[in-house]
Amino acid sequence: MSCSLDLIGFKAAAAEFAESLRGTPIRELFGTTDGKALGTWIEANFNTFLAERHAYNPGNAARGIDFPELEVDLKATFITQPLSGVQNLLS
């Protein structure tokens, strides 16, 4: 049985998901420099990962937010092309 998703569970699941990918080749993304392809892959696979563990309503592109109940949007970027907003947070 899956439990309801809250922000604490979301953060824990995100860390677990990231760790599960460590050292795992993602062949679909080999050679791509398209940030959209990376984001789409991460979002789809993270949603699958979450759905196996939690009950939640995923967002959609029309709503403009990935996890509306938590007011969280998922962003992915290449390490060589960080998001400007992320860079500003790190400064």
C-alpha positions in Angstrom: 0.0 0.0 0.0 1.4 3.4 -0.9 1.2 6.3 1.5 0.2 9.9 0.7 2.9 12.1 -0.7 4.0 15.1 1.4 7.0 17.4 1.0 9.2 15.3 3.4 8.4 12.1 1.5 9.0 13.9 -1.8 12.5 15.0 -0.8 13.3 11.5 0.5 12.0 9.9 -2.7 14.0 12.4 -4.9 17.2 11.6 -3.0 16.5 7.8 -3.3 15.7 8.2 -7.0 18.9 10.1 -7.6 21.0 7.6 -5.7 19.3 4.7 -7.7 20.6 6.3 -10.9 24.2 6.8 -9.7 26.5 4.9 -12.0 23.6 3.7 -14.2 24.0 4.2 -17.9 20.9 5.7 -19.4 21.3 4.7 -23.0 18.4 6.7 -24.3 20.3 9.9 -23.4 23.7 9.0 -24.7 24.9 11.8 -27.0 22.0 14.1 -26.4 22.6 17.7 -25.6 18.9 18.4 -25.5 17.8 19.6 -22.1 14.2 18.9 -22.9 15.0 15.2 -23.6 16.8 15.0 -20.3 13.9 16.7 -18.4 11.3 14.5 -20.0 13.2 11.3 -19.2 13.8 12.4 -15.6 10.1 13.5 -15.1 8.6 10.3 -16.5 10.9 8.0 -14.6 10.7 9.9 -11.4 6.8 9.8 -11.6 7.0 6.0 -12.1 9.3 5.7 -9.1 7.0 7.9 -7.0 3.8 6.0 -8.1 5.3 2.8 -6.8 5.7 4.3 -3.3 3.2 7.1 -2.8 -0.4 8.0 -3.7 -0.4 11.4 -5.4 -1.9 13.3 -8.3 0.8 14.1 -10.9 0.7 17.5 -12.6 0.7 18.1 -16.3 2.1 20.6 -18.8 -1.3 22.4 -19.0 -1.2 23.2 -15.3 2.5 24.3 -15.6 3.6 22.5 -12.4 4.7 18.9 -12.0 3.5 18.3 -8.4 0.7 20.8 -7.8 -0.4 19.5 -4.4 3.1 20.2 -3.1 3.6 23.4 -5.2 6.8 21.8 -6.6 8.1 21.9 -10.1 10.8 19.5 -11.3 13.7 20.9 -13.3 16.6 19.0 -14.8 19.8 20.4 -16.4 23.1 19.2 -17.6 26.1 19.9 -15.3 27.7 21.7 -18.2 24.7 24.0 -18.7 23.3 24.9 -15.2 20.0 26.8 -15.0 20.6 30.5 -14.3 18.2 30.4 -11.4 20.1 27.6 -9.8 23.4 29.4 -10.3 21.8 32.5 -8.6 20.8 30.3 -5.6 24.3 29.0 -5.3 25.9 32.5 -5.3 
